[in-house]
Each structure stands twice: as C-alpha cells, then as structure tokens.
Amino acid sequence: MKPPSVYLSNPGLVCCAGKNREEFFAAALRGDRRGVIPLSLRAGGMEQTFLVGRAEPGAAENSRGARLRGLCAAALEQIRPAAEKALGRWGPERVGVCTGSCDNGTEWSLPAHRTFFETGAFPKNYDLRVQGAAAPAEYGAAFFGLRGPVLALATACASSATAIIRGAELIRSGICDAVIAGGADIASDMVLLGFTALEAVSPEPCNPFSKNRRGINLGEGAAFFVLSREKLEAPAIVLAGYGESADGHHLTAPHPEGAGAVKAMEGALARGGLTPEDISYVNLHGTGTVLNDRAEALAMRRIFGDKQPPAGSSKPITGHTLGAAGTLELALCWSILNIPGTLPPHCWDGVQDPELPVLRLTGPAGIPGASEKTNRPAPARRPPLVPQDKIQYCMSNSFAFGGCNVSLILGREKAAPHERNKGNRY
C-alpha cells in the first residue's frame, strides 16, 4: 500500500533576512545581504568582530535571556492557523513535535557560569533545563498544548532537516496525524568562539563555491512547518522525497568525495520515484568553507552529471543558521514552488574555483551561469527564469558535522511520478 502523502503548511520563520516568509523570500530574490552585520565580542581579554546574521525575535524574547525561545515563539505563532486546524481535526494526542537545534540556551549559560566562577554560586533564576536538547521541542508542545510524541533531534547543522524526516515518519507510520516540525538556533558567544577555533569563520561576506571563499558567516533563526496527512492549507505542497546518510568520515570534515551527500540525494530521489531530470532547483548547503563546497560540488556532479539544475546557496543572506538551516532553506524552496517570480540569485564574487566542478549557479538576474560581482542587493526586477507552473520539484541539501547528511525534496501535489514531464529541463 502506498504510504500517505505528507503535506506542508505555510512556513513560519524568523531570521536576519526577514521576520516572516514573505520578507525572507523578498530578500532572497533581491540577493539582499544587509542582514549579515558586524558584531563585536570580547573574550580572553581581546575584542573580536564577526559578520553575523542576527535575527530579531521581538517581544516574545523573555526576561531571562532565553533568546532561543523568543525565536521559536515568533516562528511558531505564524503557523498557528494550521496548528489549530490540526488540533481541531485530530485532537492534541494525535499531533506531535519534532525539532532540531545545536545551541540550547548557552547565551544564558555562559553568564551564569561567569557568575559562578566569580561568586561560587549560580544566579538564583538559573535553570539548567533551559539549555537541554529537548527544550525547543518541549516549548513547541507547550506553545500549542500538544500531547503527542515530542522528539528532539541533534544532527549538527542537519538537525531541523532531520526533524522534518522524523515528523514525516511519525505520520506515515500512523503514530501521528500532524507534526510541528522545524528547528531554531542562535549565534551565541559560545558558537561564535567555537567556530572561530575551528578556523571556519570568514572575516568577509560568505562566498560559496568561489575560488576566494574563506568560510562561513554565522546566523540565527527559527523555522517551522505543520506536517499533516491531509491538506490543511492551500497550496498543496508535499514532501516528495527524503534521504539521509551518516558517512562518519570525520568529526567536522565531510567525506572528501562527497560520498555521504551522494547517498542522501540518491535516497531522496529514489524514495520519491524521481530522476535527476525532475529537479527544477537545488538549494545547496553552500557554507563557503573549502572542504564543504568541494564535497558538495563533487556530489552534485555525481548526481546530475552535465545536466545540472539551477542551484544556489541562501547562506550569504541569512548566515549559517546551524540547526535551523535545514527548515529555513526548505521554506525558501516552498516559496519558490508557490510564488510567481524567479529563482533567488546565488550571491558570490563569480570567481570559479578551477578545482571544483562547474555548477549551474543562478546569478543576479536569476539566470544560471551568471555571477554576482558585488555584495550589494541584486536588482529587484528580473524576468522569470521559467514559467512558475513548470517548477515542480525543489531539492534542499543539509550536510553537517559528523557526516550527517540530509536531502529533502518538495513538490506540488499534482506532480505525481507518473505525471512527470521527462523533457522538463531548465
């Protein structure tokens, strides 16, 4: 028997490029990198400056400094209409939560530990549970009054993409009828200093796949969907395929040939009954580090060969939002499938690395092969790359520390495998 379809609601999100889906997608179409700004941090007796995609959670950020909760609240509130429909249709016992995150409460933990080292005691309001891995998932369940399964996933920068898969499996197994799925992360002092110690942070704007790339810009944000076995909202977008792998090549570095990334993309295509020719756009993991970009470019070549689909990384405009990145970038794919217009430009300096396979990167006019020569926003108006009704499937890649690799494919409901247009290449 064919497993039930998994529908995705309108996404709720917040990041440095926008306080909701509409603002984020508009910034992505402009190639607007202005949300990634300098941030100074004093540590070890010296001041360091980072380029960071700082999100604005708004009034929901609580007085104890739990910034992560504020981001979650801002994004969860946006999916309330779909969540309430799910609750009304199936009841709170049949609605679960799956969230992914890397940093849990360290913006509160570090000051508390400084106080402990200075005074011998933690602040009176310090609660270790807030920085537990389960905190965002428990918060999401409490936010909507859910009584279904509550799962917390931690697969590094693939965490929220993994949460989407686990949520889909809860629905397809019959355990849940709907699941709140997504993730959140913050650019805390610990995260900034940790990635600096790994020599992964760029002092310049992120420049994915360029010969001149120097690393990541960190960011923060939250993004959530309501996954369901029946359509709760228009439009009808489904999780058409998903794949994951764990190559375990190294604690932080990817497999040098992109072996795990290949397995994840192959798995997503196979599960969806799709071929590489069906994919209209790929949101690349595209961190801008030397090793990650090389591995992903090689994997893309293995999967798509000489017929590369249009592709690009959105991390130059959001920063790398760590555990939130998978769902945030899936929300971008959701918007591409549903909003008339063009594909987002891939923001870089246009300098091809001769050691990398050539990808079909979208440029400032949404045209594959064009290049972004500056860090300024691209022109607001540009002709559509392809008719919107021809964009049927979008793939989003998340390739993380520890060899945790996830590839997700979104599609329009009408684009069942037997209806594919085999000549549809862009």
N, C-alpha and C positions, 0 to 999 in steps of 0.2 A: 504494500500500500504506500502511495506517495506521502511523504511527511507533510504536515500542514505548512502553509506559507507563513512567513514571519513578516508582519508589516511594521514599518517605522513611522511614528508620528512626526509632526513638525518638531525640529530640534529646539531645545533651549540651551543657550550658551552665553558665556561672557569671556572676553579676552581683551588684549590691548587694542585689537583692531575693531572692536565693537561690543556693545552691551547686549546684542541680540543677533539673531540670524541675519536679519536684513542689513544691519550695519556692517557685520563681518563680511558678508558677500559683496556688498558695495565696495568695501575697502580692498577686497581681493581682486575685484575686476579692475580697480584703478591701479593695482600694484602699489598700494599706499603703505609705505614702511614707517610712517611717522610715529606709530605707537611704540616702536622699539627705541628707547631713550636711554641716555647715560644715567647710571645710578652709582653713587659713591658709598663705599662700605669701609669702615675702619676695623681692622683686625690685626692682631700681632704687632700693635704699635705703629702700623702704617696704613695709609688710606689707599684703596684700590677703586678703580672705576670700571664698571661693566656696562655693556649695552643690554638692556633688559626689556622684555615686553610685559610691562606692569599692567595688570587688569584693575578695574575699579568696581569692586563688589557692591558699593552703595551702602544704604542704611542697614542692610542685613548683617554687616560685619559686627560681631558682638564686642562687648566691652572688655572681654578677657583676651582680646587679640587673636582669636581663632579665625584668622583670615580665610583659611580653607573652608570653614563653614559658611562664611559670607559669600564666597564664590559659588558654593553649592546651592545656597538659598536663592541667589539671583538667577541661576540657570534652571533650577527645579520649578520655580514659580512660573516660568514661561511654558512648561509642559503641563501645567495644572489642568487645562481643559481636557486633554487626552487622558490624564491620570484619573480624573473624576469620572469620565465616561467608562473607563475600565473598571473602576470601583463599583459604579452603578450597575454595570452589566454582569460582573462576575463575583464581586464581593472582595473584601480585603484579604481573605485567606488564600485567594487564587491569584494574587498579584505579588510578585517578588521584587527583589532589588539585587542588582549586580553592579558593583562599582570597582574601578581601578584607580590606584593612586600610588605615587612613590614617596612623597613627603607628607607626613601626617603630624601637623602641629609643632614642627620644630621652631617656628617663629615665636612660639610661646615657651618651648622647652629651653632654648638656649639662654634667654634672660633669666629663667627660673634657676638654671644651673649656675649662672654667674652669681646670683644672689646666694645660692647655697655655698659656693666656694668663698664668698666674702663674709657670710654671717653664720654659716654652719647649719642653716635651715632653709627649706624651700618657702616661697611665698604662701600665705595661707590659702589662696584660691587656686593653687597649682593642682591640676588633676592629670595624672599620667595617662588616664584612659583616652583623653582627647587626642593624643598622638599615637594611639594604637592603629593598626592597619584596618581594623573594622570600623573606625569612627565615621568615615564618609558614608559607608553603607548603612550603618545604624541611624545616621542622621537622615538619610533619604527615606528610610522606612518610617521614622517618627514624623517626618515632614508631611507625609500623606496618610499616616495611620494605617500602614500596611501590616499584615500578619502572615504573609507568605515567606518563602525562603529568603534569607538575607546573606549574600555572598560578597566577600571582599577579595579582589584579585590583585596580585602584585607580581607582574612580569615586566618590571622596569618600564621602559618607555613604550611598551606594547600593552600596558595594563588595561586601559579602557577599551582597546580593541579586543582584548581577551574577554573583557566583561560583556561585550556585545555577543560574542560567540556563546559564552556560558548562558546568557539570557535566552538566546535562540534555542539552545538545547533544553532549557527548562520548559519552554513552550512546546517544542517538538516531542518531548518525552511525555507530555500530558501532566507534568507536575504543576505548571502554571498556565494561566490563560493570557497573562500580560506580565511584563517585567520592566521596571525602571532600570535602564542600563546606560552607563557612561562613566565619567571619571572627572577628577579635579586634581590640580596640583598648584603649588605656589613656588615662587622663586625666593626661597628663604636664604638667610645668610649661610646656612649650612650647605645648601645646594650650590650656591654661587662659589663658595670656597672649595667645595668638594670637586666640582667640575674643573675649577682652575688647577687644583692639584693634579688632575688627570691630564692637564695641558690640552684640554678640549675646547676651551673658550676662546673665541676670536675677539680681538680688540677692535675689529672693524665690522661693518654690517655683514651678516651671514651671506655667503656667496656660493651656493650649492653647485657642484659639478664644474666649477671654474678651475682652471689651472692655478688661479691665485687664491683658492679657498684656504681659510686658516682656522676653521672651526665653527662652533655654534654660538648663537646668542640665546640665552635662556629666556623663557617666558612663563606665564602662568595663566590659568583659566579653568573653566569648567564647561562641560557639555554633556547633555543627557537626551535620550530618546525614550518614548514609551514603545516597547516592542509588544506586539499582540498577535494573536492567531486570527483575528478578524480586523478588518479596516475600521479604525476609529475616526479618522480624519481624511479629507482629501488633501493632497493627491495620494494615489495608491502606489507607494514605493515599498519594495520588498527587499529583504536580504537575499540576493540571488545566489550567492556563493560565499564560502569562507574556508580558509585553510590556515593551518598553523604548524609550526615545526620548532624543534629545540635542538639546534646543532651542537650546543655546548662547546664551541670551539675555544672560547676564551672568556674570562670573567667580563671583559669590557669590549674586546675587539670582535668584529664579525668574521665569519669564515672568509678567507681572502678571495675565494672564487664565488662568493655569494651562494653557497650550496643550500643553506637553510632558507634563504629568501626564495630561491627557485622552488623548493618543496612547498613553501607556503602558497606561492602564486599558482603552482600546478594544482595544489589541493583545492584552492578556491574555484578555479576553472572547472575541475572535474566534478566537484560537488554541485555546481550549478548547471552541469551539462553544457558548458560553453567552450568555445575555442578562443584563442588569442584574437582572432579577427572580429570577435563580437565586442571587444572592449573599445569604447569611444574615447576614454580619457583615463589616465593614471595619476592619482595624487601620490607623488613619490615621498618616501621617508625623508630624503634630501636634507640631511643635517648640516652639510658643509664641512664635515671632517674628511680628512684624506682617506681614511680606511673605509668609512661607511659609504661614501659616494662611490668609491671604486667597486665595492662589493655589489651595491645596488645596480650600478650601470652594467656590470657583467651579468647579473641575474636578469635584468631587462633584456639584454641581448639574447640570452639563452631562451627566454620565453617567447619573445616577439620577433627575433631574427631581424631581417632587413625591413620588415613592415611594422615599424614602431608606431604606436598610437601617440597622439598628443599627450604630453606629460609635463608636470611641473611640481615644484615644492612650494607649499604655502608658509613654511617656517620663516622665510625672510620678513614676512609681515606680522607674524604672531610671536616670533621667538619659538624655541623648542619648549613646548608646554609639558614635556615629560609624560607622566601617566595620563594626562588629559588629551594628549596629542591625537591618539587614535580616533576618539569620538569627535573631537573638534574638526579633524580633517574629513571624517565621514560626513559631518554636517555640511562641509563645503561641497562634497560630491552630491549630497541630497539637493542642495540648491542648484547645482549645475543641471540636474535632471529635471528641475521643476520651474526654473525661472528663465524666460526668454533672454537671450543675450549671447555673449561669447564665453570662451574659456578664460580663466584667470591667467594673467601673464606670469611666467617664471622670472623672478627678479634676480638678476645676476649681472656680471660685467661683460658677458658674451665672449669670454676668452676660453676657447675649447682646450681641455686638457688632452694632449695627444696620446696619453696613456690610457684614456677611457674610451669605450665605445661611444659613438655619437648617438645621443638620444634626440627625440623629436620634441624639444622643449618649446613651449609656447612663448612668444615674445610680447612686446608692448602692444601689438595690435591683435593679440590672440592668435597669431599665425605661427604654426610650428616652424622652427628653424630660425625665427627672428631672435634678436637678443636685446636685453635690457642694458643700455650703456651707462645709466646713472642710477642713483638710489632715490631719485625723485619719483613722485607718483607718475604712472603712465597716463596718457590721455584718457579722459573719461569716456569719450565716444570712440567706438571702433565697430567695424562691420561684424556680423555674426560669422563665426568660423564655419559652422554647419547649421542647417535647419534644426531647430530645437527638437522636433519630433524624431530626428534621426539619432539623437543621443540616447541610447537605450541602456547602456551599462557603463558604470564607472567603478574603477578599482582603486582602493586606498591601501597603501602599504605602511606597516609599522614594524621596524626591525630594531630590536633592543639589545641591551647588555645581556650577557649570559647566553646568547644565541636564541633568544625568544623572538620568533618571527610570526607575524600575523598578516594575512592579506584578506580584505573584505571586498565584496562586490555588491553594489546596489543596482537595482534595475527597476524599470517600470513594470507594473503587474502584467500588462498586455504582452510583454516581450518574453513569452514562454519559449523554451528551447526550440520547439517545433515551428515557431513563427519567425525564427531568426532570418535576417537578410544577409546571406553569405557574402554579398558584394558590397556590404556597407563598410568601407574603409575610408578613413579621413587622414 
